[in-house]
Amino acid sequence: MRFLIDECLHTSLVEVAQQAGHHCDHVNWLGLSGTTDWDLMPRIIDGDCTFVTNNAVDFRRLYRRESLHAGLIIIIPQVPPARQRELLAALLTHLGPDGRLVNEVVEIVIDGDEVRLEVYDLPED
């Protein structure tokens, strides 16, 4: 998989994805920090990237408009970098080396001590 990490998440997530055997970039390292969400979408789609963000509201809305995409991962709520790394690593292990999220969203939801993966299609069928 090819990942792009949003500027609202820590740059150390790039190494987590790379150690799991995936290509990964961070918005900040590509000179795209401060880019509006709608201007970032063409880069995500054209790059066939699975986007990782904390910005659920905006990106759910933008992904609904796409007929085909490589997936969206949302970490809810905002957590410290060490916890972000732990959650992304767990998700990558769950997906396996050949996991694909075509037209799917995975929300990593933390509710007290419980961590849930909520998976759904966008756009909706």
N, C-alpha and C positions, 0 to 999 in steps of 0.2 A: 504494500500500500504506500501511497505518497501522502504525507500529512503536511498541513500548514497550520501553525499554531498562531492564534490571535494575540495581539499585543496586550490584552487583559490577563493573559496567563504567562507564567514564568518561562524564561528562555531555556531553562534546564529540561523542559519537556522534550526538546529536540533530541537530547542525548538518550532519553528513555526510549523514544521511538527508534532511533538509530541502533541502539543496543539490541532491540528486538528484530533487527534486520530490515527496517523500513527506511525509505527516504523521507527526510523531514526538514522543513525550513521554518523559520519564525518570521512573522510580519516585520518585526523591527530590523532583522538582519537583511531583509530585502529592500530596505529603504521605504517601506510602506506604512510606517507608524503615522498615525493621524489621518490615514486615508479613510474616507467615509465607507460605511458598510456596503452601500450599493455600488461604489466604485471598486471595492475589493472583490465583489462577486465574480466579475468576468475573469479575474486572475485565478480565483478558486476553480471555476468551471473549466476554463481553458487549460489549466494545469492538471486537471483530473485529480484534484486534491480532496482528501477527506479533511474537513476543516474542524479544528478543535477550539472551542471558545467557552466563555462564561456568559456571553451575551445572548441569552435564549430568546428574548422577545423579538429583537430585530432580525436575527438569522432564521428563526422559524418562518417569519413572514417572507423573507427573501427566498428561502428554499422552496416555499410553496409555489413560487412562480417558475421554478425550474422543472422541465419535464424529465431531465436525466441529470443525475449528479452522483458523485463518489461518496456521499455520506457526510453527516454532520455529527460531531460529538460535543455534547454540552455538559460541562461540570457545574452542578448546582449544589450548594451555594458557593460563593468565593471562599477558598480555603488557602492556607499557607502553601508555599512552594513544595515543601516536603510531602504534604498530603496530596497535592496535585500530581506529583511524580508517582506516588503510590497508587492512586486511582487510575492513572493512565496505564501504568504497568499491568495492573490487574485486568483492565479492559483488553489490552493487547494479548495477554495470556488467554483470556476468555475467547477472543476472536481466532486465535491461532495464526500461524504464519501465512496462511492463504485466505484469511478472513476478508470479506468484502462487505461493504455497506451500501450497495447500489440503491439509491433512492430511500435510504433509511436514516433515521435519526436515533442516536443512543444518548439518552440523558442519564448521567451518573448522579443519582439523587442521594444525599446524605440526610437521614432522618434519625436524629439522636445517634445511637451507636450502630444503626443499620445502614448499609449501603445497598441501593437497588439500581439495577439497570432497567430503564424503561425504553423499549424499542418500538418504534412506529414508523410508518411510511410517510414520506413527504416527497412529492405531492401525494395527497390522499387518493386512493383508488376510487 
